[in-house]
Each structure stands twice: as structure tokens, then as C-alpha cells.
Amino acid sequence: MDKAANPVLGSVSDQYLLNVLEAQRDPEAFWLAQARRLVWHSEPSHASRSDFTGDVRISWYEDGRLNVAENCLDRYLLTQPDKAAVIWEGQEDGHRTVLTYRELHARVCRLANTLRRLGVSKGDRVAIHLPMVVEGVVAMLACARIGAIHVVLFGGFSAEGLAERLRDSQAVVVITADVARRGAKLIPSKTTMDEALAACGAESAVRNVLVVAVTGATVPMQAGRDLSYEAEVALEMPDSPVEVMAACDPLFLLYTSGSTGRPKGVVHSTGGYLVWASFTHETVFNSQPDDIFWCTADTSWITGHTYVVYGPLVNGGTIMIYEGLPSWPAPGRWWDVIDRNGVTVFYTSPTVIRAAMREDDSVVESRSLASLRVLGTVGEPISPEAWQWFHDKVGRNCCPVADTWWQTETGGVMITASAGKVPGRPGAAGLPLPGVQVELLTPAGAGQEQPVVEGAGEGLLCLSASWPGQAMTLWQDHERFRQTYFTTCPGRYFSGDGARREADGYIWITGRVDDVVNVSGHRIGTAEIEDAIATDHEVVESAAVGIPHDLKGQGLVVYVVPREEGVLDTARVRKVVADSVGRYAAPEKVYVVRDLPKTRSGKIVRRLLRKIAAGELENLGDLSTLSDPECVQALISQVAEQQ
Ligand code: 6R9
């Protein structure tokens, strides 16, 4: 990067550029220095022993030993025991709790002791299925304290979705809620979990279910298995020893969607992940000790892991957690949360911003928002218009906006305009963080060489060197890990996204190039949807694609070929998806068609289906590879009839 020759980079801070250069010159020394952010029982003697070739090995700080909960809590008991660690606000009037570091530590210890008493030990999996309540944070840290691997499950999963993940992870204890609040709706968490466990039958390893009384509703309790969370933790002492872990022991696994059917259990490490959480939380948001840091993500998303819980706490910050929706009971609710609690950093998603833009500007303008210092967004591309609105209306023209590109697999932010260091540019993600080695590769046919794009240009977004936050493997499927991420562009990690780089280095994310659809920031594999639909015997074949959607970023559209021509209940298809994946994945539209367009080798041509569903009929591209080019016209008219 040549600062002098480049007016934009001219305003990138010197310290930032120095870090970039230092990390490039001697990554080993740079990352070893970053490890000093943490407290270690035994300090690592080296940083990375990772290798993207052969069987693929991701290994950071290998001989270091530490405990994550001790890093997030105990170290601060000495320096700032009475500082607020968590500010929680409920969606019901007057529901608010503040926990100091001392209090959070005590709660974590009580649960850690409870889990130990229930026979949970190092390496066991514990599933956490909770709404945005303090117990979610407590549960993650309690697992970390005893070396159990947490698996946080989304509250919106169907019973079948939960069952699949419980079977795969072989969790021994589940922590769930009686009922969760979601605006005016009540979500029956416990009974959905009961259904999931019934569906698992003998394939589940769950011995106990701890039920948090979120609303206090009466729910069925199975004797011997189900226990009241509150009653159990009350039996325990507020102190508990930590399990000292190796840096490469798994801290958690988190399921995410890929381009094949089965969800992937992404496994994150203890040492490398925590260094990454600390480094990125400080660098990206220019974090300050008196920040009230509000990342609005659900804890079941990687963003919730890294920026609701681990990043801010490992850096000794104060986190804000809000239970409810942005516009319930009335528009502007989240702006009130910011004003009432003095939130300084607000990190949210483009979906939330787009929804707020649709409201009258007076909603946001009538709030003060004077406490805000830094804004961030994550999850999907943000349009220049939405970026500008966020900057002008929420940030009142004076807060930097960091769009942050990253993934479940990267553990934390990778590409962004770090607040106060790199000038933001509406619509662009920004620059790679220090130590992040981005390469864009030109897509090539099988067996062909893939040239690296130098300077300005577009290509597949790859990372050519490991970084501390990189996932180590997929749960019990290292071969799938290697195949998924390291074969498209050999010797590199391939993200599944495409990107464009400007001459001055700024990167724009162009979206997924694989079969993953991003609906309001939820990654949904089209194969997951198609597998669900395949269980309907009236359907011969189906194809799911994503199309642009004003509010959600992308919407799902499904094409189905019925067994009996023209006869199919589309409502049933939507229900089958909602039941087996979750309501959030129910398609916007189901088209019943006679045939799907395929290549001569039998591959469904999704590009065509996407264009037809989006009504972009002018340029359908090359149809010569289709086995039956005629089918396209028929398809277009069948879709038109159903629109
Ligand atoms: C953190 C997170 C990852 C996928 C990723 C990409 C999309 C995320 C983005 C973005 C454009 C951004 N994505 N952030 N696209 N600009 N700032 O979202 O993780 O749920 O695993 O999703 O989301 O397509 O590959 P995850």
C-alpha cells in the first residue's frame, strides 16, 4: 500500500498501516505479541502451525494453556469488580438488570458447579437454547469455565432442526427456556425442545434439561430429566475452579449452513479464537474502557458469540443485551434502548437498518442518540443508500460506520473500515485487518490454473494464510472441512463469497457464489431446503434459489416438479420447510413447474432459475449447455401464470 500515491489511504491512520506492515513482515512475531492480550497458565512459545495443504491443519498457540472464563471474568475481579459487565433490558416495561463483573462471575460459577454436579466434564457438549436473557451469557461462560463445548441453538429452529443438531453434537445437557417472548408472540421453547428430544429418541445423549424461568409459565417437566435452572443454581457456591485448557481444545461448535444438505458444526478453538475476539473487538470498534457495547445479534449466531459475549468481556467492557424486537411495541424501541442506557457502540445488521429506513424519519430524529460513538453492520452487503442513512440519521453525521465482512468460520471480523483508522466508504466492506491476507482468484474450470487477481479486479474471495480466529475443523468431519474450504482454490481458504477490489485496496463483497442464500443475515443452504421438500412424496424434484428482496436482502424461491402434473398444494411445501428447517426459512414463493432446466450432465442451472424468479428475462445468458433449451420458454410462462 503506497500511502503517498493514494489520497484515500492517505487518511488511514499511521498506526494501522504500521500494524499491517508489521503483520506482513513477521506474522509469527505479530500474532505472538497479540497473544499477550490474554492471561495464560502457560504462555505459548509460538503462534501458528497451520497448513492449508495436504490434510489441512489449523493450529494456533498450540502449547499455550488458558481458560476463557478466567480471561473474561476472574482477571477483572482484581481490577474492576464493581464495573457493569452486562446491562440487560427486557421488552416488558421496567425489566432491567445490571450485573457487575463480580456478580456475573458468581452466576457463572454457580452454573459451572451445577453442570459439574450433573456429570458434565471437559470436552462434553452442552446445548444452549435460550432467548436474549442474561442466562445465555452465563451458560456460555460456565461451559468455558469447566471446559465443556457449548453449542448454541437458534430459538427459531423447528423441533426437527433442533433434533438434527442434538444428534450430531451428542450434547449431554440442554439449557432451555420455559417460554420466550418475541414481541406480542410467545415462543414455546421448552415444548419444542421436548418434541426435538422425542424425535431423537435413543439417538440423543441428553441426560438433563435445565429450564430457565423466562416468563414463569408452567411447562411440562419430565421427572428425572428436567430441572429448574433457578432451583439448581441456588444449591451451589458462587465460586468454582477453572479447567485449564490447551489453546487448541474446542471452545464451542456452532452450526451453520453450507451448500450441501447437512448443517456444518464449525469448531472454534480456545486460544486463537479468544485472541481474535479481543484483537478485532478493539481494532474494529476502537473500543474504549467506558463503552456500552451493543451488538444486537442473537447469541445463536457467530456474531453473538464474538461481539455480544467474548470480545467485549475479554477486553473488560460493558455489554448491552436487549430481549426484544426493534419495533415492538412501537417503532423506535431500539433507539430508546440506546438513549436509556447510554449505548456508545451500536453493531447491527442491514436488515434492521432497511426496516428502520421504511419508518418515518421522525422516529429516529425524535431520539437523542447522543451517546453513540461508533456504528457497525454485519451479515449481508449493505447498499450505499442504507449505509448513508445509517451514517446520517443514526450516527448524526459524526460516527464512523464499520461495515464488517466475516463468517462463522472466520471467528471474527476480517475486512472492514476500522473506526477512527480507516475511512468508511458507502457500500464497500473496507480493508483487510492487519494480518489478514486476502487474495482474489479468477474462477477457472476443473484442472485449470486459477490466476490471482492483482490490484483492481473481481474474483473468488480467498484467504491465503491462517489467522488466529480461524475455525479448526467441522465437528467430527475433518474431511468435509478440507473439501468445503480448501479444494476450490488449492492452498487457500475459500470463503464461498465473491469480491471486487478497487485500485486503492477497498474491497466490495459481491455475495455468495455457492448455493447459500442469505435471508436477513440467516445463512440457508438451498440443499437444506431441497432435502426437506424431498420428504414430500408428491414432489419429484425441487430447486431453491435466492432472489433480491427489499427488506430481507434475499428471499427464497422454490421450484417444485409435482408427481402428478399440475397438482400440488404449495402451502404444504412451505409448511414442510418451516417444520423441518424453521419458520425463518419458509419460501416467499413456490412455483409448480413441469421441468427444471438442467445441463447435459444433469446439473440444475440455478443461474437461470434465479433470473426467472427475479423477472430478469432480458439476458438469460448462454442456453447452449442445457439438455433441453426448449424448457426455458415453458418455464417462463408457467412462472408468469403463478405470479
Ligand atoms: C458474521 C456472519 C457469512 C456470510 C458471508 C457473506 C455474508 C457477512 C457481510 C456479508 C457482505 C458483509 N456477509 N457479512 N456480506 N457484507 N459485511 O455473517 O457469519 O452467518 O456465517 O454468514 O454472510 O456471504 O459469507 P455467517
Residues whose N, C-alpha, C, O or C-beta is under 5 A from the ligand:
A	BS01	6R9	T303 T377 V378 G379 E380 P381 D403 T404 W405 W406 Q407 T408 S495 D497 I509 R512 G521 R523
